[in-house]
Amino acid sequence: MRLNFAWQIIIGTVAIQVAMVAVLMFSGISQVQQNQSQMLERFAEQQGRLLSSALTPGLAYADPAMLQDLLDLVADDSHVLYAVVLDAQDQPMASVGISPEAIPESGDRIRTAPGQIEILRDIELAGQPLGTLAVGYSTDAIDALSADLLQRNVLLAMGVLVLSMVAAIVFSLVITRRLRLLNQGAKALQVGRLDHRIPMRSNDEFGDLARTFNDVAAHLGTTQTTLEQQNQQLNRSVARLESMLGGANAILWEANPATHEWEFVAGDTRHLLGFPARNLGRGELRARHIHPSDLPRVQNAARESRKQSRTVDYRFAHRDGQWIWLRDILSWATDGDGRESLRGLTLDITAHRRTTDALAESENRYRDVVDHISEVIFRTDADGRWTLLNPAWEHLTGFSVEETLGRPMCDFVAPEDTEDARSFCATLLEGGSHAHSEEIRLRTREGDIRWVSVYASARFNERGEVTATFGTMTDISDRKQAEDEIRRLAFFDGLTHLPNRTLLHDRLSQTLGNTERSHLHGALLFIDLDNFKDINDTLGHAVGDDLLRQVAERMQDSVREADTLARLGGDEFVVILNDLHPDPARAATQAEAVGRKLIDLLRDPFELAGQKRHVTPSIGATLFSGRSLGVEEILKQADLAMYRAKNAGRNTVRFYDPDLHRAVEARFELESELRHALDQDHFSVHYQPQVDASGAVMGAEILLRWMHETRGAISPAEFIPVAEQTGLIVPIGRKVMRAACEQLAAWQHQPAFRDLTLSVNVSARQFRHRHFVRDLAAILDETGAPGERLKLELTESMLLENVETVIAHIEELRTLGIEFSLDDFGTGYSSLAYLKRLPLAQLKIDQSFVRDVLDDPNDAAIAQMVVNLAHTLDLDVIAEGVENDDQRAFLFGLGCRHFQGYLYGHPDTLAVLEAQVLRQAGNRHPAAHR
């Protein structure tokens, strides 16, 4: 069957159109899909390579923060579905987006799936695997565009087929011209000129075909524009990578192995090296900036990296003139064409090197400090076992560090502090406290005890569990010893080790509180040693201290554990008695029994300086119950009661009497006035004549007188005891002694007085003073007084204590011509054996016997005994207090030949005495005065 040309044209045109459209659509779509696939793979491969290089430092330093920052920058790209960085153990270190449940296996470098393309790259450094990068990119936009294009092409093809059949007739008319136009458009499309358009000169089928052709070209142009935009986005990603490298002080580069010329550089070389990349592209240019000492190492590392990745550190001359430290991580790579290249990652490690050097220096300093510091520095594990100790531990305890590590602290704690140490460790190890301190005792290797102050702090992990403790130990043994000594000095007497005044006040206050609660009585005994000052002055303070220690030991043994024995100071002791009877009378009886017991306890002699000496106490007592009285008031009452015991003859116990308070106040006032009188020299001396059997004045006794400014004359019986108790008797006696010597010196040049003697009373305290003999010898030497005219009157009480010292002093003074008289003989308790040994010249009958010698047979017998004893011992005897002729006559009849008393004259001034002597001399020699 023969077809005409129109049908041929129609059939041919339709066939051609169908074939052309089909081929065009197939070719275009295939080419688009192929280009799209290749472009996505290249983009994914390049993006993965750049990301792998950028992530290498973060993986090398195992820095998740750095990796995360890099991935966060990539996440800004909307085409990135996810990105995951895995370490060498396939553990995620950083990620963005939503990762799939199954990441491509290491064998699948690129995996495509509907709507996405995934890549997997292994990241290595110096031949060592660092980790893996997995990235997924979305292909939805391109897939949608391709699907739309496919749909349109299919529709277009069908339209072309329909239009071809309709337009075949018209086409046959203009076939040549229209086919040429279409042919031109096809060629333009074939060569990629997507901007070429077929002119549309009619609205027929050929015009529609031309329009359709132009639409296809437009769509293909749009597709090309989209691909160009994607390429720009890729370029921007590369720029971001370079920015990240610049922020990380790193550059990625690829160089020709032969010339070392950079062929690729990513990163800010100007910031890192100081020069733009173009100035350092050539290898010889870079070599000029490398330190000459480091250049051979860099060149060797570049050669050796062909076999295995190498890392080399070197110094590089920065543009600013400073040497910076760089680190190159080098490796060789081969592309698909077999061309080799040298790849490197250059890092600025200047700060790292400086930090490393500083860390090494700091560690050296730390080690020097730790090894030489006196404090123990330690570390323990979570079980409290030592894992670190410095050498100070061995100096402190004697245990070596090696044998101590691995053991708990409690192994070295003294048994007394074991529980405290366990509690200390438990508080830290159980997380009860972040830091804790304690003072404990440690055992040393020698078995000694050392006090240490321990301070430790706990280290916690992210779960709040204690992983270790750190701390120090400071030796505080000296401080503890000093604290004990301070406590002892603050509350205990240093001599007797008894509680002192401070602790006494505290104990007494507690006792007051106890009596208030229990309604029982308490008592305070105030103990003062009689004549202690005499012992202290004559035998020295060392002997006095020994006496106080012995007294304290005796009394402490007799005091109940519930009671308190304390020393106030000097020779004063205090005993606090607790839990006495509720009835005051019964309580007083109990307190007095304790006082009597103490008196009996001190009755036995004390061994002092090789001699046995007696000491008696005067004890004042007062009762109390409740807090109606304060501590000071109770002490004051007991002190007043003690003075009552003194006034009662000593060696006794007396209770507080309120009336005594006024007398004591008067005594204190008298003491103050006595000191003032001594300073102002308000004392004077009077003379009472001493006569022989004929009544002639043979001498006088000097008597001290005090004329008070407002109170008038004060009796010696009133102020002499106060002077004795306060020690003022020593300077007062020295003044009297000087007055006597000066007067004797003045008399020796006057015939009427040169034979007179002067008697001076010397107190026991004055006579036992260690400088008494020396001072008296000095006064005699200074005044020139004749010693044989000076007579010292001693009292019997002086013989009760240390008679050996008395005898020694008498013997020394007798070498100066001084004679001695025993005053108030018969009133004391002197032993006749001592009396026989004393080198005395005279006995003096006390006026207490003379006063009633005519009426009291006992006094007469005593007077007779004294006279007979004096004659037996070949001593002179004198009676004092003779007031009438009958007394004189009786005493004369007993054999007494020397007298003193009002019968012969009252104590008066020197002028009166001298006048009496001159008058008697005139009566004996009347012619001499005519």
Residue pairs with C-beta under 8 A, 6 or more apart in sequence:
3 11
5 172
6 168
6 169
6 172
7 168
9 168
9 171
9 172
9 175
10 164
10 165
10 168
10 169
10 171
10 172
11 168
13 164
13 167
13 168
13 171
13 172
13 175
14 161
14 164
14 165
14 168
17 160
17 161
17 163
17 164
17 209
18 157
18 160
18 161
18 164
20 186
21 153
21 156
21 157
21 160
21 161
22 157
24 186
24 189
24 216
25 153
25 154
25 156
25 157
28 149
28 153
28 216
28 220
29 146
29 149
29 150
29 153
32 146
32 149
32 220
32 223
33 146
35 227
36 139
36 142
36 146
36 227
37 112
39 227
39 230
39 231
40 117
40 137
40 139
40 142
41 110
41 117
43 137
43 230
43 234
44 110
44 117
44 119
44 135
44 137
45 110
45 119
46 234
46 238
47 119
47 135
47 137
47 234
47 237
48 119
48 121
48 133
48 135
49 121
50 237
50 238
50 241
50 252
50 266
51 70
51 74
51 83
51 121
51 133
51 135
51 241
52 121
52 123
52 133
53 241
53 252
53 266
53 345
54 70
54 241
54 244
54 245
54 248
54 252
55 67
55 70
55 85
55 123
55 131
55 133
56 123
56 125
56 130
56 329
56 345
57 63
57 66
57 248
57 250
57 345
57 347
58 64
58 66
58 67
58 70
58 85
58 93
58 94
59 67
59 85
59 87
59 93
59 123
59 125
59 130
59 131
60 125
60 130
60 329
62 87
62 93
64 93
64 94
66 248
67 85
67 93
67 94
68 94
69 244
70 94
70 244
71 83
71 85
71 94
71 95
71 96
72 96
73 240
73 243
73 244
74 80
74 83
74 96
74 135
74 237
74 240
75 83
75 96
75 97
76 240
77 233
77 237
78 138
79 137
79 138
79 141
79 230
79 233
80 96
80 97
80 135
80 136
80 137
80 138
81 97
81 98
81 116
81 136
81 137
81 138
82 95
82 96
82 97
82 98
82 99
82 100
82 134
82 135
82 136
83 95
83 96
83 97
83 133
83 134
83 135
83 136
84 92
84 94
84 95
84 99
84 103
84 133
84 134
84 135
85 92
85 93
85 94
85 95
85 131
85 132
85 133
86 92
86 93
86 103
86 131
86 132
86 133
86 134
87 93
87 130
87 131
88 129
88 130
88 131
90 132
92 99
93 131
97 136
99 134
100 118
100 136
103 120
103 134
104 111
104 118
104 119
104 120
104 134
105 120
106 120
106 122
106 132
108 120
109 119
109 120
109 121
110 117
110 118
110 119
110 120
111 117
111 118
111 119
111 120
112 118
112 139
114 143
115 138
115 139
115 140
115 143
116 136
116 137
116 138
116 139
117 136
117 137
117 139
118 134
118 135
118 136
118 137
119 133
119 134
119 135
119 136
119 137
120 132
120 133
120 134
121 132
121 133
122 129
122 131
122 132
123 129
123 130
123 131
123 132
123 133
124 130
124 309
124 331
125 309
125 329
125 345
126 308
126 309
126 310
126 311
126 329
126 331
127 308
127 309
127 331
128 309
141 226
142 226
142 230
145 222
145 223
145 226
149 219
149 223
152 215
152 216
152 219
153 216
156 212
156 215
156 216
159 208
159 212
160 209
160 212
163 205
163 208
163 209
164 171
164 205
164 209
166 205
167 204
167 205
167 206
167 208
167 209
170 204
170 205
170 206
171 178
171 179
171 205
171 206
174 206
178 206
181 198
181 199
181 206
181 210
182 198
182 206
182 209
182 210
182 213
184 196
184 198
185 196
185 197
185 198
185 210
185 213
185 214
185 217
186 213
188 196
188 217
189 196
189 213
189 216
189 217
189 220
194 217
194 218
194 220
194 221
194 224
195 217
195 221
196 217
197 214
197 217
198 210
198 213
198 214
199 210
200 207
200 210
200 211
200 214
201 207
238 266
241 266
242 266
242 267
242 268
243 268
245 251
245 252
245 266
245 267
245 268
246 267
246 268
246 271
246 272
248 347
249 271
249 272
249 347
249 348
250 267
250 272
250 345
250 346
250 347
250 348
251 265
251 266
251 267
251 268
251 269
251 272
251 273
251 345
251 346
252 264
252 265
252 266
252 267
252 343
252 344
252 345
253 262
253 264
253 265
253 266
253 267
253 343
253 344
253 346
254 262
254 263
254 264
254 265
254 333
254 341
254 342
254 343
254 344
255 261
255 262
255 263
255 283
255 341
255 342
255 343
255 344
256 263
256 341
256 342
257 302
257 306
257 332
257 340
257 341
257 342
259 282
259 283
260 282
260 283
260 284
260 286
260 287
260 302
260 342
261 281
261 282
261 283
262 277
262 280
262 281
263 341
265 277
265 281
267 346
269 275
269 276
269 277
269 280
270 276
270 277
272 346
272 348
273 280
273 289
273 316
273 318
273 319
274 318
274 319
274 320
275 319
279 285
280 286
280 289
287 295
289 316
289 317
290 298
290 314
290 315
290 316
290 317
291 314
291 315
291 316
291 317
291 323
293 315
294 313
294 314
294 315
295 314
297 312
297 314
298 312
298 314
298 328
301 310
301 311
301 312
301 328
301 330
302 310
302 330
302 342
304 310
305 330
305 331
305 332
305 342
306 332
309 329
309 330
309 331
310 329
310 330
310 331
311 327
311 328
311 329
311 330
312 327
312 328
312 330
313 325
313 326
313 327
313 349
313 353
314 325
314 326
314 328
315 323
315 324
315 325
315 326
316 323
316 324
316 325
316 326
317 323
318 324
324 348
324 350
325 348
325 349
325 350
325 352
325 353
326 346
326 347
326 348
326 349
327 346
327 347
327 349
328 344
328 345
328 346
329 344
329 345
329 347
330 342
330 343
330 344
331 342
331 343
331 344
332 340
332 341
332 342
332 343
333 340
333 341
333 343
334 340
334 341
335 341
370 377
370 390
371 390
371 391
373 390
373 392
374 392
374 395
374 474
374 475
375 392
375 472
375 473
375 474
375 475
376 389
376 390
376 392
376 393
376 396
376 452
376 472
376 473
376 474
377 388
377 389
377 390
377 392
377 471
377 472
378 386
378 388
378 389
378 390
378 393
378 456
378 470
378 471
378 472
378 473
379 386
379 387
379 388
379 468
379 469
379 470
379 471
380 386
380 387
380 408
380 409
380 468
380 469
381 387
381 467
381 468
382 429
382 465
382 466
382 467
382 468
383 408
383 429
384 408
384 409
384 425
384 429
384 469
385 406
385 407
385 408
386 404
386 405
386 406
386 407
386 408
386 409
387 405
387 406
387 468
388 405
389 401
389 404
389 405
390 401
391 401
392 473
393 399
393 401
393 404
393 473
394 400
394 401
396 442
396 444
396 450
396 452
396 473
396 475
397 412
397 442
397 443
397 444
397 445
397 450
398 444
398 445
398 446
399 412
399 444
399 445
404 412
408 425
409 421
409 425
409 454
410 418
410 421
410 422
410 425
412 442
412 443
413 421
413 440
413 441
413 442
413 443
414 440
414 441
414 442
414 443
414 449
416 441
417 440
417 441
420 438
420 440
421 438
421 440
424 436
424 438
424 440
424 454
424 456
426 432
427 433
427 436
428 436
428 456
428 457
428 458
428 466
428 469
429 458
429 466
429 469
430 466
431 458
431 460
431 464
431 465
431 466
433 458
434 457
434 458
434 460
435 455
435 456
435 457
435 458
436 455
436 456
436 457
437 453
437 454
437 455
437 456
438 453
438 454
439 451
439 452
439 453
439 454
439 476
439 480
440 451
440 452
440 454
441 449
441 450
441 451
441 452
442 449
442 450
442 451
442 452
442 473
443 449
444 450
449 477
450 475
450 477
451 475
451 476
451 477
451 479
451 480
452 473
452 474
452 475
452 476
452 477
453 473
453 474
453 476
454 471
454 472
454 473
455 471
455 472
456 469
456 470
456 471
456 472
457 469
457 470
457 471
458 466
458 468
458 469
459 466
459 467
459 468
459 469
459 470
460 466
460 467
461 467
488 494
488 497
490 500
490 502
491 499
491 500
491 502
491 503
491 506
492 498
492 499
492 500
492 503
493 499
493 500
493 566
493 567
495 545
495 548
495 549
495 567
496 548
496 549
496 552
496 567
497 552
498 552
498 556
498 565
498 566
498 567
498 573
499 507
499 564
499 565
499 566
499 567
500 566
500 567
500 568
501 566
501 568
501 569
503 566
504 564
504 566
504 568
504 574
504 576
505 631
507 564
507 566
507 576
508 524
508 564
508 576
508 631
508 634
508 635
509 631
511 522
511 564
511 576
511 578
512 522
512 624
512 626
512 627
512 629
512 631
513 627
514 520
514 522
514 578
514 579
515 521
515 522
515 624
515 625
515 626
516 625
516 626
516 627
518 579
519 582
519 625
520 578
520 579
520 580
520 581
520 582
520 587
520 625
521 580
521 581
521 582
521 584
521 587
521 623
521 624
521 625
522 576
522 577
522 578
522 579
522 580
522 623
522 624
522 625
523 576
523 577
523 580
523 587
523 588
523 590
523 591
523 594
523 621
523 622
523 623
523 624
524 574
524 575
524 576
524 577
524 621
524 622
524 624
524 634
524 635
524 637
524 638
525 574
525 575
525 577
525 591
525 594
525 595
525 598
525 619
525 620
525 621
525 638
525 653
526 572
526 573
526 574
526 619
526 620
526 621
526 622
526 635
526 638
526 639
526 641
526 642
527 555
527 572
527 573
527 574
527 575
527 598
527 617
527 618
527 619
527 642
528 571
528 572
528 573
528 617
528 618
528 619
528 620
528 642
528 646
529 547
529 551
529 571
529 615
529 616
529 617
529 618
530 615
530 616
530 617
530 618
530 646
530 650
530 651
531 615
531 616
531 764
531 801
532 544
532 547
532 570
532 571
532 615
533 571
533 727
533 765
534 764
534 765
534 768
534 801
535 543
535 544
535 547
535 608
535 613
535 615
535 801
535 802
536 543
536 544
537 765
537 768
537 769
537 770
538 768
538 769
538 770
538 802
538 805
539 608
539 609
539 802
539 805
540 770
543 608
543 609
546 608
547 606
547 608
547 613
547 615
548 567
548 571
550 606
550 607
551 573
551 602
551 606
551 615
552 565
552 567
552 573
554 601
554 602
555 565
555 573
555 575
555 598
555 601
555 602
556 565
558 597
558 598
558 601
559 565
559 575
560 577
560 578
562 578
562 579
563 575
563 576
563 577
563 578
564 575
564 576
565 573
565 574
565 575
566 573
566 574
566 575
566 576
567 573
567 574
568 574
574 635
574 638
575 594
575 598
577 590
577 591
577 594
580 586
580 587
580 590
580 591
580 623
581 587
581 589
581 590
584 623
587 623
588 621
588 623
588 655
591 621
591 623
592 621
592 653
592 655
595 619
595 621
595 653
596 653
598 617
598 619
599 616
599 617
599 619
599 651
599 652
599 653
602 615
602 616
602 617
603 614
603 616
605 612
605 613
605 614
606 612
606 613
606 614
606 615
611 802
611 804
613 801
613 802
614 800
614 801
616 650
616 651
617 651
618 642
618 643
618 645
618 646
618 650
618 651
618 652
619 642
619 645
619 652
619 653
619 654
620 637
620 638
620 639
620 640
620 641
620 642
620 643
620 644
620 645
620 653
620 654
620 655
620 656
621 638
621 641
621 653
621 654
621 655
621 656
622 634
622 637
622 638
622 641
622 655
622 656
623 655
624 634
629 637
637 656
638 656
639 664
640 656
640 657
640 660
640 661
640 664
641 654
641 655
641 656
641 657
641 660
642 654
643 660
643 663
643 664
643 667
644 654
644 655
644 656
644 657
644 660
645 652
645 653
645 654
648 654
667 722
670 718
670 719
670 722
671 722
671 726
671 728
673 708
674 706
674 719
674 722
674 723
674 726
674 728
675 726
675 728
676 682
677 683
677 706
677 708
678 728
678 731
678 732
681 735
682 706
682 707
682 708
682 709
683 704
683 705
683 706
683 732
683 735
683 736
684 704
684 705
684 706
684 707
685 702
685 703
685 704
685 705
685 736
685 739
685 740
685 910
686 702
686 703
686 704
686 705
686 907
686 908
686 909
687 700
687 701
687 702
687 703
687 758
687 907
687 908
687 909
687 910
687 912
687 913
688 700
688 701
688 703
688 900
688 905
688 906
688 907
688 908
689 697
689 699
689 700
689 900
689 904
689 905
689 913
689 916
690 697
690 698
690 699
690 700
690 701
690 757
690 759
690 878
690 898
690 899
690 900
690 904
691 697
691 698
691 898
691 899
691 900
691 904
692 698
692 897
692 898
693 892
693 897
693 898
695 904
695 920
696 920
696 924
697 756
697 904
697 913
697 916
697 917
697 920
698 755
698 756
698 757
698 898
699 756
699 757
699 758
699 759
699 789
699 791
700 756
700 757
700 758
700 759
700 913
701 758
701 759
701 760
701 761
701 793
701 900
702 736
702 739
702 740
702 758
702 759
702 760
702 761
703 716
703 761
703 907
704 716
704 720
704 732
704 736
705 713
705 716
705 907
706 713
706 714
706 716
706 719
707 713
707 714
708 714
720 729
720 763
722 728
723 729
723 732
724 763
724 765
727 765
729 763
729 765
729 766
730 765
730 766
730 769
733 762
733 763
733 766
734 766
734 775
734 779
736 760
737 760
737 775
737 776
737 779
738 779
738 783
740 758
740 760
740 785
740 790
741 779
741 780
741 783
741 785
741 790
742 783
742 785
743 758
743 785
743 910
744 758
744 783
744 785
744 786
744 789
744 790
745 783
745 784
745 785
745 786
747 753
747 754
747 756
747 789
748 754
748 784
748 785
748 786
748 789
752 914
752 917
752 918
752 921
753 914
753 917
755 789
756 789
756 917
757 789
757 790
757 791
757 819
758 789
758 790
758 791
759 791
759 792
759 793
759 821
760 790
760 791
760 792
760 793
761 793
761 795
761 823
762 792
762 793
762 794
763 795
764 795
764 797
764 798
764 801
766 772
767 792
767 794
767 798
767 806
767 809
768 798
768 801
768 802
768 805
768 806
768 809
772 809
773 809
773 812
773 813
776 813
776 816
776 818
777 816
779 785
780 787
780 790
780 816
786 817
787 813
787 816
787 817
787 818
788 817
788 818
788 819
790 817
790 818
790 819
791 818
791 819
791 820
791 821
791 841
791 842
792 813
792 818
792 819
792 820
792 821
793 820
793 821
793 822
793 823
793 844
794 806
794 820
794 821
794 822
794 823
795 822
795 823
795 824
795 828
796 822
796 823
796 824
796 825
796 826
796 827
796 828
796 829
796 830
797 828
798 806
799 806
799 828
799 830
799 831
799 834
799 835
799 838
800 828
800 829
800 830
803 834
803 837
806 838
807 837
807 838
807 839
810 820
810 838
810 839
810 840
811 839
813 820
814 820
814 839
819 841
819 842
820 838
820 839
820 840
820 841
820 842
821 840
821 841
821 842
821 843
821 844
821 878
822 830
822 835
822 838
822 840
822 842
822 843
822 844
823 844
823 846
824 844
824 846
825 843
825 844
825 845
825 846
825 866
826 845
826 846
826 849
826 862
826 865
826 866
827 846
827 848
832 869
835 869
835 873
836 873
840 873
840 875
841 875
841 876
842 870
842 875
842 876
842 877
842 878
842 898
843 866
843 869
843 870
843 875
843 876
843 877
843 878
844 877
844 878
844 879
844 880
845 863
845 866
845 867
845 877
845 878
845 879
845 880
845 891
845 896
846 880
846 881
847 880
847 881
847 901
848 859
848 881
849 859
849 862
849 863
849 866
850 859
850 863
850 879
850 880
850 881
850 882
850 887
850 891
850 901
851 859
851 881
851 883
852 859
853 859
853 860
853 863
853 887
853 890
853 891
854 860
854 886
854 887
854 890
860 890
863 879
863 891
863 894
863 896
864 894
866 877
867 877
867 891
867 894
867 895
867 896
868 895
869 875
870 876
870 877
871 877
871 895
876 898
877 895
877 896
877 897
877 898
878 896
878 898
878 899
878 900
879 887
879 891
879 896
879 898
879 899
879 900
879 901
880 899
880 900
880 901
881 900
881 901
882 888
882 891
882 899
882 900
882 901
882 902
882 903
882 904
883 901
883 902
883 903
884 903
885 903
887 901
887 903
888 899
888 903
891 899
905 912
905 913
905 916
922 928
922 929
